[in-house]
Structures are given as structure tokens and as C-alpha cells.
């Protein structure tokens, strides 16, 4: 089975005007995405944030629910939050997930990013060629590399990150056209995991 990890990206992401911004970590995203990750057998949930104070906040939340009183009161939450790993950049997530490069040859990918497959999610079709969930499921089984699925906070991942992805998943859409499509990142994560692994 292919190793799977998620990245909850707080930078680089877009604001409503399309500018690159950094968003704040929210407690709900950490809890709900960790629970979804654990339910579907995801190895890790990388929380990507460049600001040290925000990384410390995420670490404190995790520690409270694993080692603190929260973990004693609700042990299942401790199990879920063990998948969290807080990192400053996506490159750090790539390196942590890819692991060391063993037995390097000229044909072996040299960088951590080359040793993993980056899959991205998006709420719109602006990202070019898209892969349906139906086509993505068999690709996961034969990926050949660990797969990191990136979820953007704010108004989503920037075009340059989407363009660098190995796979860009289709947007989540309702069957009926409601004229509205702005799910929370934690809802999008749960739906994506269910469509890929459910």
C-alpha cells in the first residue's frame, strides 16, 4: 500500500484578492483533520506554518491532547492527534515524509520533493489538467512513491504550487449547482479522503 500523508498549508496560500498571504492556525482544523487522517489510515498530517508562534500554538494543542488533561479525558483524541507533525515549510514536510535517500544512483530522485508525489486539491478548475477521484484511486495503489496531499487554507493554494503538483485533484462539487463552493478545509479534507479511500 502506498504511504499517504496530508499537508495543511498556511503559507503560501491566497486571500480573496489572489495575493499570497499567511493564514492563522485554527484548533478545529487540527482536530478534525487529524481525526479524518487517522480514520482513513493516513500516516501523517503536516501542519505547515512559517511563523514560530503559530507552530508553538499547534504544538501546545497537540501536547494538551496527547500528554495533558485533554488526552486523559478523551483518549481517542490523543490517538488522532499523534499524526500531527508541525513544520515551517512544505520543503520540510517533503524531507520528513520522503525520509533519507538510500542507495542513491543517477536514476534515484535526488531531492526530497522528487522522492514523493505531490497531489493538490483546489476549489476551482483554474489549475489546469485535473484528475477525477475515480481515476485517482487506482493511481494511489500504483504510485511508486509516497503521496503527500496538500490542502490550502484561506482561498487555496497558489498557481505555482498547483502547477508543480504531480496530480491535481478535481474540485469537490455538489450534484446540484448551488452557485456556492467554498468548503472549510477540514470538510474538504474529509470528503477527499472518503472519495479516495472510502
Secondary structure, DSSP 8 states (H G I E B T S, - for coil): ---EEEEEE-SSEE-TTS-EE-----HHHHHHHHHHHHHTT-SEEEEE-S-HHHHHHHHHHHHHHHTSHHHHH-HHHHHHHTTEEEESSHHHHHHHHH----S--TTS--STGGGEEEEE--SSSTTSS-B-HHHHHHHHHT-SSEEEEEEESTT-B-HHHHHT-SEEB-----SS--S-----HHHHHHHHHHHHH-
